[in-house]
Amino acid sequence: MKLSEALILRADCQKRIEQLRQRLIQSAQVQEGDQPPENPQALMAELEETVNELADLIKRINKTNSLINLQEGITISDALAARDTLLLQRSVYDSLVNAAAVNQSRYSQAEIKSFSTVNIAELQAYMDRLARDYRQLDTRIQEANWNTELLD
């Protein structure tokens, strides 16, 4: 199985667990004399099975990401960390640009005038570079996911 397939299965397990949570909640209580919409014991057994499948997938995905190199000296895990921090960094600078670009209207000369403390154009160019780096790294990660066999 390819790493990308395991990632899809992991997402499916997570969705199934959330669905089971909702079904269990709906079956947790009934009025006297009524039956639950589903058998809670059967749902709990399915939950346990799905959680075990998820745990196995997570272990195998993490092992694969930690041992397989995306490029010389950089594992997939390292690349994922770099990608996540690029996204975080861009998000923070985007917030900064939005805060600095707020245009306050003055109704009279007596009101206080506000100025941006950062160069918005430079930050925007930097954010564009971060976005490009993110896209390029994400593309390499996705390529590795489709070409890498999942380790046991």
Residue frames relative to the residue before (quaternion, step in Angstrom):
aa qw qx qy qz dx dy dz
M 1.0000 0.0000 0.0000 0.0000 0.00 0.00 0.00
K 0.4296 -0.6904 0.5263 0.2485 3.54 -1.04 0.84
L 0.6423 -0.5332 0.3968 0.3817 3.54 -1.24 0.56
S 0.6400 0.5347 -0.3295 0.4426 3.60 0.95 -0.82
E 0.6335 0.5191 -0.3322 0.4677 3.59 1.03 -0.74
A 0.6436 0.5179 -0.3167 0.4661 3.57 1.01 -0.82
L 0.6320 0.5265 -0.3312 0.4623 3.60 1.04 -0.73
I 0.6381 0.5080 -0.3171 0.4839 3.58 1.05 -0.75
L 0.6547 0.5047 -0.3091 0.4702 3.59 0.96 -0.85
R 0.6139 0.5456 -0.3416 0.4569 3.58 1.06 -0.77
A 0.6589 0.4971 -0.3035 0.4760 3.58 0.92 -0.91
D 0.6352 0.5263 -0.3262 0.4617 3.58 1.00 -0.79
C 0.6428 0.5151 -0.3198 0.4682 3.59 0.96 -0.85
Q 0.6563 0.5115 -0.3167 0.4553 3.58 0.91 -0.86
K 0.6472 0.4989 -0.3166 0.4817 3.60 1.00 -0.77
R 0.6549 0.5164 -0.3126 0.4546 3.57 0.95 -0.90
I 0.6328 0.5232 -0.3312 0.4649 3.60 1.01 -0.78
E 0.6543 0.4968 -0.3193 0.4724 3.59 0.94 -0.78
Q 0.6359 0.5131 -0.3270 0.4748 3.60 1.01 -0.73
L 0.6457 0.5128 -0.3161 0.4693 3.56 1.00 -0.83
R 0.5918 0.5594 -0.3606 0.4548 3.59 1.07 -0.72
Q 0.6875 0.4838 -0.2833 0.4615 3.57 0.82 -0.98
R 0.6635 0.5004 -0.3029 0.4665 3.59 0.96 -0.84
L 0.6356 0.5172 -0.3238 0.4729 3.59 1.05 -0.73
I 0.6378 0.5229 -0.3256 0.4624 3.58 0.97 -0.84
Q 0.6696 0.4997 -0.2975 0.4619 3.58 0.96 -0.86
S 0.7303 0.4077 -0.2243 0.5001 3.58 1.15 -0.59
A 0.4629 0.7290 -0.4146 0.2871 3.59 1.27 -0.02
Q 0.8084 0.0827 -0.0201 0.5824 3.60 1.05 -0.67
V 0.0020 0.7680 -0.6404 0.0014 3.51 -1.15 0.73
Q 0.5556 -0.5745 0.4669 0.3784 3.53 -1.25 0.30
E 0.6519 -0.5198 0.3807 0.3998 3.52 -1.20 0.57
G 0.7958 0.2713 -0.2346 0.4879 3.54 -0.90 1.01
D 0.6494 0.4882 -0.3222 0.4860 3.62 1.24 -0.25
Q 0.3780 -0.6868 0.5717 0.2419 3.53 -1.33 0.30
P 0.5148 -0.6173 0.4742 0.3591 3.60 -1.06 0.59
P 0.6123 -0.5656 0.3886 0.3927 3.61 -1.10 0.54
E 0.7847 0.0560 -0.0282 0.6167 3.60 1.15 -0.63
N 0.5730 -0.5842 0.4533 0.3534 3.53 -1.26 0.45
P 0.3877 -0.7523 0.4789 0.2333 3.62 -0.47 1.16
Q 0.6260 0.5404 -0.3496 0.4403 3.62 1.02 -0.71
A 0.6504 0.5009 -0.3140 0.4770 3.59 0.99 -0.80
L 0.6451 0.5120 -0.3178 0.4698 3.59 1.01 -0.79
M 0.6535 0.5058 -0.3158 0.4662 3.59 0.99 -0.82
A 0.6251 0.5222 -0.3387 0.4710 3.59 1.04 -0.72
E 0.6513 0.4989 -0.3082 0.4816 3.59 0.99 -0.84
L 0.6171 0.5439 -0.3346 0.4598 3.59 1.06 -0.76
E 0.6630 0.5078 -0.3082 0.4556 3.59 0.87 -0.96
E 0.6509 0.5165 -0.3054 0.4651 3.57 0.97 -0.89
T 0.6822 0.4883 -0.2826 0.4652 3.58 0.91 -0.92
V 0.6351 0.5173 -0.3266 0.4715 3.60 1.00 -0.79
N 0.6493 0.5053 -0.3194 0.4701 3.61 0.98 -0.79
E 0.6315 0.5164 -0.3246 0.4787 3.58 1.04 -0.79
L 0.6469 0.5172 -0.3112 0.4660 3.58 0.97 -0.86
A 0.6508 0.5191 -0.3188 0.4532 3.59 0.89 -0.90
D 0.6499 0.5112 -0.3140 0.4666 3.58 0.95 -0.85
L 0.6608 0.5051 -0.3068 0.4627 3.58 0.91 -0.89
I 0.6520 0.5156 -0.3172 0.4565 3.58 0.92 -0.90
K 0.6456 0.5177 -0.3235 0.4589 3.60 0.92 -0.86
R 0.6954 0.4741 -0.2767 0.4638 3.57 0.86 -0.96
I 0.6348 0.5139 -0.3286 0.4742 3.59 1.02 -0.77
N 0.6713 0.4950 -0.3024 0.4613 3.59 0.88 -0.92
K 0.6370 0.5200 -0.3262 0.4663 3.58 0.99 -0.82
T 0.6610 0.5028 -0.3031 0.4673 3.57 0.90 -0.93
N 0.6744 0.5034 -0.2946 0.4527 3.58 0.86 -0.95
S 0.6947 0.4847 -0.2713 0.4571 3.57 1.06 -0.74
L 0.7627 0.3990 -0.2050 0.4659 3.60 1.07 -0.65
I 0.6843 0.4693 -0.2880 0.4780 3.59 1.14 -0.50
N 0.3402 -0.7453 0.5431 0.1839 3.55 -0.90 1.00
L 0.3850 -0.6857 0.5746 0.2270 3.51 -1.04 0.90
Q 0.7302 -0.1057 0.0734 0.6710 3.50 1.17 -0.83
E 0.7553 -0.4030 0.2425 0.4564 3.58 -1.21 0.24
G 0.8598 0.1087 -0.1126 0.4860 3.55 -0.72 1.14
I 0.7091 0.3827 -0.2561 0.5339 3.61 1.25 -0.02
T 0.2661 -0.7726 0.5585 0.1427 3.55 -0.55 1.19
I 0.6563 -0.4731 0.3901 0.4396 3.54 -1.29 0.19
S 0.6157 0.5483 -0.3457 0.4480 3.62 1.03 -0.74
D 0.6390 0.5149 -0.3205 0.4731 3.58 0.98 -0.84
A 0.6656 0.5033 -0.2975 0.4638 3.57 0.96 -0.89
L 0.6303 0.5252 -0.3338 0.4642 3.60 1.03 -0.74
A 0.6440 0.5084 -0.3193 0.4741 3.58 0.99 -0.82
A 0.6515 0.5068 -0.3135 0.4695 3.59 0.96 -0.84
R 0.6485 0.5188 -0.3150 0.4594 3.59 0.96 -0.86
D 0.6719 0.5014 -0.3008 0.4546 3.58 0.90 -0.93
T 0.6788 0.4746 -0.3031 0.4713 3.59 0.96 -0.77
L 0.5858 0.5455 -0.3749 0.4677 3.62 1.11 -0.53
L 0.6573 0.5069 -0.3026 0.4685 3.56 0.96 -0.87
L 0.6538 0.5113 -0.3036 0.4679 3.57 0.95 -0.88
Q 0.6556 0.5207 -0.3014 0.4563 3.55 0.91 -0.96
R 0.6657 0.4929 -0.3063 0.4692 3.58 0.89 -0.89
S 0.6306 0.5430 -0.3277 0.4472 3.57 1.00 -0.79
V 0.6557 0.5032 -0.3122 0.4683 3.60 0.94 -0.86
Y 0.6842 0.4728 -0.2933 0.4715 3.59 0.88 -0.90
D 0.5978 0.5484 -0.3604 0.4605 3.58 1.10 -0.61
S 0.6412 0.5112 -0.3114 0.4802 3.59 1.01 -0.81
L 0.6386 0.5274 -0.3146 0.4638 3.56 1.02 -0.84
V 0.6591 0.4981 -0.3089 0.4712 3.59 0.89 -0.91
N 0.6558 0.5087 -0.3160 0.4596 3.59 0.93 -0.85
A 0.6672 0.4877 -0.3034 0.4743 3.60 1.00 -0.78
A 0.6875 0.4870 -0.2823 0.4587 3.57 0.98 -0.84
A 0.6988 0.4874 -0.2668 0.4504 3.57 1.10 -0.65
V 0.4074 0.7113 -0.4872 0.3012 3.60 1.23 -0.03
N 0.2178 -0.7868 0.5712 0.0847 3.51 -0.71 1.13
Q 0.1472 -0.8018 0.5754 0.0652 3.55 -0.44 1.20
S 0.3404 -0.7349 0.5526 0.1965 3.54 -0.90 0.92
R 0.2049 -0.7496 0.6170 0.1241 3.53 -1.01 0.87
Y 0.3011 -0.7755 0.5332 0.1537 3.52 -0.87 0.97
S 0.7932 0.0574 -0.0438 0.6047 3.56 1.22 -0.39
Q 0.6507 -0.5217 0.3782 0.4017 3.58 -1.27 0.29
A 0.6131 0.5825 -0.3437 0.4083 3.59 1.17 -0.50
E 0.5930 0.5771 -0.3781 0.4151 3.60 1.16 -0.41
I 0.5445 -0.6316 0.4547 0.3130 3.54 -1.18 0.65
K 0.3168 -0.7473 0.5616 0.1608 3.51 -0.95 0.99
S 0.2511 -0.7759 0.5647 0.1270 3.58 -0.96 0.89
F 0.1295 -0.7736 0.6175 0.0585 3.54 -1.17 0.73
S 0.4899 -0.6329 0.5107 0.3140 3.55 -1.15 0.62
T 0.3296 -0.7584 0.5325 0.1806 3.57 -0.99 0.83
V 0.7196 0.3544 -0.2300 0.5510 3.59 1.28 -0.03
N 0.4896 -0.6329 0.5109 0.3141 3.54 -1.26 0.47
I 0.3270 -0.7924 0.4863 0.1693 3.55 -0.22 1.30
A 0.6458 0.5287 -0.3290 0.4418 3.60 0.93 -0.84
E 0.6587 0.4939 -0.3096 0.4757 3.61 0.96 -0.85
L 0.6532 0.5075 -0.3125 0.4670 3.58 0.96 -0.84
Q 0.6393 0.5233 -0.3271 0.4587 3.58 0.99 -0.81
A 0.6456 0.5045 -0.3167 0.4779 3.59 1.00 -0.82
Y 0.6441 0.5128 -0.3150 0.4722 3.59 1.02 -0.80
M 0.6452 0.5117 -0.3158 0.4713 3.57 1.00 -0.82
D 0.6162 0.5370 -0.3425 0.4633 3.59 1.05 -0.69
R 0.6460 0.5017 -0.3176 0.4797 3.60 1.02 -0.80
L 0.6334 0.5225 -0.3284 0.4668 3.59 1.00 -0.81
A 0.6549 0.5093 -0.3090 0.4650 3.58 0.96 -0.87
R 0.6414 0.5123 -0.3214 0.4720 3.59 0.99 -0.81
D 0.6578 0.5070 -0.3056 0.4656 3.59 0.91 -0.94
Y 0.6263 0.5341 -0.3261 0.4649 3.57 1.03 -0.82
R 0.6755 0.4971 -0.2998 0.4546 3.60 0.82 -0.98
Q 0.6673 0.5027 -0.3082 0.4550 3.57 0.90 -0.88
L 0.6711 0.4840 -0.2931 0.4791 3.58 0.93 -0.88
D 0.6430 0.5216 -0.3221 0.4590 3.57 0.96 -0.84
T 0.6288 0.5295 -0.3309 0.4634 3.59 1.01 -0.76
R 0.6619 0.4903 -0.3103 0.4746 3.61 0.94 -0.84
I 0.6347 0.5184 -0.3270 0.4705 3.59 1.03 -0.77
Q 0.6619 0.5007 -0.3093 0.4642 3.60 0.88 -0.90
E 0.6280 0.5291 -0.3307 0.4651 3.58 1.00 -0.80
A 0.6554 0.5015 -0.3048 0.4754 3.58 0.96 -0.89
N 0.6238 0.5510 -0.3429 0.4356 3.60 0.99 -0.79
W 0.7192 0.4407 -0.2524 0.4742 3.59 0.95 -0.83
N 0.7351 0.4173 -0.2324 0.4812 3.60 1.19 -0.45
T 0.6541 0.5274 -0.3008 0.4512 3.59 1.26 -0.24
E 0.3677 -0.7021 0.5700 0.2167 3.56 -0.97 0.92
L 0.4790 -0.6631 0.5044 0.2765 3.54 -1.01 0.90
L 0.3588 -0.7369 0.5343 0.2070 3.59 -0.86 0.99
D 0.4712 -0.6611 0.5080 0.2878 3.57 -1.24 0.51
